[in-house]
Amino acid sequence: ASPRMESLPEAVLIRILAAIPAVDLVLACRLVCCQWKNLVDGAALWILKCQQEGLTGAESQEDAENWQNFYFLSKKRKNLIKNPCGEEDLQHWGEVENGGDGWKIEELPGDFGTEFPSEEVHKYFVTSFEWCRKAQVIDLRAEGYWEELMDTTQPKIVVRDWYAGRSDAGCLYELCVKLLSGNEDVLAEYKSETIAIPQDNDANWTEISHTFSNYGPGVRFVHFEHGGQDTLFWKGWYGVRVTNSSVMVEP
């Protein structure tokens, strides 16, 4: 008779299991038997998977269970904001406020503007002579961040945005991000001050960022909103420019 799986040395079994997709390990392999459950819940298997796939940084994790979460969070890591740079016009941006002549999308660097620090970004959104705002709501469950992960691990949620003025006009910029419960109660909030850029500015792009951590259980949505206007009330699009917005759940 062929040797049974149970008689395999644990190190060999771990190598076999490491070849199986992570979701199947958690949803199916854990249920096979006590030994498999312990391996899937232990650190060694996930350390091996992290090593095999070049995911580094988990070495600082003290407790074993974090290796599994570190693996999942690293694999899923991506910008959850859709259409961050205006490549799809205003698609995916809701609750739009179109003050003045409203939002417009322009090609970088734009009139009286400067190039963006990253070559991947080609366009930006620009505001007008009254407040223009736009928002996006991220459904964390739909993006694959399950409830226990959000409630227990509470992974960092890192928010970034980029803004710039044009060198011949002054403008205002604001960012507001809220973490919402399933009932859309606000569980945590970050609101920038109203940032004023003077009329004679260098038009350089500035990054603004905020990290949410230890925000408590129950977070299911991220509500991202930003906007601005010019301060000279010139017709057209002389207000703040924004692009490359991101919301990332970090391991």
C-alpha positions in Angstrom: 0.0 0.0 0.0 1.2 3.5 -0.7 2.3 5.5 2.4 -0.5 7.7 3.7 -0.2 11.5 3.9 -0.2 11.3 7.7 3.2 9.5 7.7 4.9 12.3 5.7 7.4 14.4 7.7 5.9 17.7 8.6 8.5 19.7 6.7 7.6 17.8 3.5 3.9 18.3 4.1 4.5 22.0 4.6 6.3 22.2 1.2 3.4 20.4 -0.5 0.8 22.6 1.1 2.8 25.8 0.2 2.1 25.0 -3.4 -1.6 25.3 -2.9 -3.4 28.7 -3.4 -3.8 30.5 -0.1 -7.6 30.8 -0.3 -7.9 27.0 -0.7 -5.5 26.4 2.3 -7.7 28.5 4.5 -11.1 27.4 3.2 -10.5 23.7 2.4 -7.2 22.3 3.6 -7.7 23.5 7.2 -10.8 21.3 7.4 -9.1 18.0 6.3 -7.7 17.0 9.7 -6.3 18.3 12.9 -2.7 18.2 11.7 -3.5 20.2 8.5 -5.5 22.7 10.5 -2.5 23.3 12.8 -0.2 23.7 9.9 -2.5 26.2 8.1 -2.9 28.1 11.3 0.9 28.1 12.1 3.6 30.4 11.0 6.0 28.0 9.1 3.7 27.4 6.1 3.1 31.1 5.6 6.8 32.0 6.2 7.6 29.6 3.4 4.9 31.0 1.1 6.2 34.6 1.8 9.7 33.5 1.0 8.8 31.6 -2.2 6.9 34.7 -3.5 9.4 37.3 -2.4 7.1 39.0 0.2 9.5 40.6 2.7 8.9 42.7 5.7 7.0 40.2 7.8 10.1 39.4 9.8 9.1 42.1 12.2 5.8 40.4 13.0 6.0 38.9 16.4 3.1 36.5 16.5 2.6 33.6 14.2 -1.0 34.4 13.1 0.3 37.6 11.6 2.2 35.7 8.9 -1.0 34.5 7.4 -2.5 38.0 7.4 0.8 39.4 6.2 0.7 37.1 3.2 -2.9 37.9 2.3 -2.5 41.7 2.8 0.7 41.7 0.8 -0.8 39.8 -2.1 -3.9 42.0 -2.2 -2.0 45.2 -1.8 -3.2 47.6 -4.5 -4.7 51.1 -4.9 -8.4 50.8 -4.0 -9.2 54.1 -5.6 -10.5 53.6 -9.2 -9.6 56.1 -11.9 -7.2 58.0 -9.7 -5.6 60.1 -12.5 -8.6 61.0 -14.7 -7.8 58.4 -17.5 -11.5 57.5 -17.5 -12.8 61.0 -17.3 -14.9 61.3 -14.1 -15.9 57.7 -14.0 -16.1 56.1 -10.5 -16.2 59.5 -8.8 -19.6 60.2 -7.2 -21.1 62.9 -5.1 -19.5 65.4 -7.5 -19.9 69.1 -6.8 -19.2 71.1 -9.9 -18.9 74.7 -8.7 -18.0 77.4 -11.3 -17.2 75.7 -14.6 -16.9 72.3 -12.8 -14.3 69.7 -12.9 -12.1 69.2 -15.9 -9.4 66.7 -16.8 -6.1 68.1 -18.4 -2.9 66.6 -19.6 0.3 67.0 -17.5 2.1 69.4 -17.1 -0.7 71.8 -18.1 -0.5 75.6 -18.5 1.7 77.2 -15.9 2.2 73.7 -14.3 5.0 71.3 -13.6 5.6 67.6 -14.5 4.4 65.0 -12.0 7.2 63.2 -10.0 6.1 59.8 -11.5 6.1 59.0 -15.2 3.1 56.7 -14.9 0.8 59.7 -14.3 -0.3 61.6 -17.4 -3.4 63.5 -16.4 -5.0 65.4 -13.5 -8.4 66.8 -12.4 -8.6 70.5 -12.1 -11.1 72.7 -10.2 -12.8 76.0 -11.1 -13.8 79.3 -9.5 -16.2 77.9 -6.9 -15.9 74.7 -4.8 -15.5 71.5 -6.8 -15.5 68.3 -4.8 -15.6 64.6 -5.7 -15.8 61.4 -3.7 -15.4 57.7 -3.9 -16.6 55.0 -1.5 -14.5 51.8 -1.2 -16.4 48.7 -0.1 -13.7 46.8 1.8 -15.7 43.5 1.9 -16.2 43.6 -1.9 -12.4 44.2 -2.3 -11.8 41.0 -0.3 -11.0 42.4 3.2 -13.1 40.1 5.3 -14.7 41.2 8.5 -12.6 39.3 11.0 -9.4 40.7 9.4 -10.7 44.3 9.6 -12.0 43.8 13.1 -9.2 41.9 14.7 -6.0 42.6 12.7 -7.1 46.2 11.9 -4.5 46.6 9.1 -3.2 50.1 8.5 -5.2 52.1 5.9 -2.9 54.5 4.2 -4.5 57.4 2.3 -2.5 59.6 -0.2 -3.4 62.4 -2.5 -1.4 64.8 -4.7 -2.3 68.5 -5.3 -0.7 71.4 -7.1 -1.6 75.0 -8.1 -0.8 76.7 -11.3 1.9 79.3 -10.9 -0.3 82.2 -12.1 -3.2 81.6 -9.8 -3.9 81.0 -6.1 -6.1 78.2 -4.9 -7.5 76.1 -2.0 -7.4 72.4 -1.4 -9.1 70.0 1.1 -9.0 66.3 1.8 -11.4 64.4 4.0 -11.4 60.7 4.5 -13.8 58.7 6.7 -13.8 55.1 7.9 -17.5 53.9 8.0 -19.3 51.0 9.6 -21.7 48.8 7.7 -24.4 51.3 8.6 -22.2 54.1 7.4 -21.6 55.5 10.9 -18.2 57.4 11.0 -15.8 55.4 13.1 -12.7 57.5 12.3 -12.0 60.6 10.3 -9.1 62.6 8.8 -9.7 66.1 7.6 -6.9 68.2 6.3 -6.9 71.9 7.0 -8.0 74.1 4.1 -4.6 74.4 2.3 -4.1 77.7 0.6 -1.6 78.0 -2.3 -0.6 81.7 -3.0 -0.9 83.2 -6.5 2.9 83.2 -7.2 3.7 79.6 -6.4 6.1 77.1 -7.9 3.3 74.8 -9.2 5.1 71.8 -7.7 3.1 68.7 -6.9 2.7 68.1 -3.1 1.8 64.8 -1.5 -0.5 64.6 1.5 -1.0 61.4 3.4 -2.6 60.0 6.5 -2.4 56.5 8.1 -5.4 55.1 10.0 -4.4 52.5 12.6 -6.0 51.0 15.8 -9.4 52.3 14.5 -11.4 49.7 16.3 -13.7 47.0 15.0 -16.5 47.5 12.5 -14.9 49.3 9.6 -16.5 48.3 6.3 -16.2 51.3 3.9 -13.7 54.1 3.2 -15.1 57.4 2.1 -12.5 59.5 0.2 -13.4 63.1 -0.7 -11.2 65.9 -2.0 -11.7 69.2 -3.8 -10.8 72.8 -4.1 -11.2 76.0 -6.1 -9.2 79.0 -7.2 -9.0 82.1 -5.1 -9.2 84.7 -7.9 -12.6 83.6 -9.2 -11.3 83.6 -12.8 -13.6 81.9 -15.3 -12.3 78.5 -16.4 -10.0 76.1 -14.6 -7.5 78.0 -12.4 -8.2 76.1 -9.2 -6.3 73.3 -7.5 -5.2 70.3 -9.5 -5.4 66.8 -8.0 -4.2 63.4 -9.2 -2.8 60.0 -8.2 -5.1 59.6 -5.2 -4.7 56.3 -3.4 -6.2 54.2 -0.5 -4.2 51.1 0.4 -4.7 48.5 3.1 -1.1 47.7 4.2 0.3 44.6 5.8 
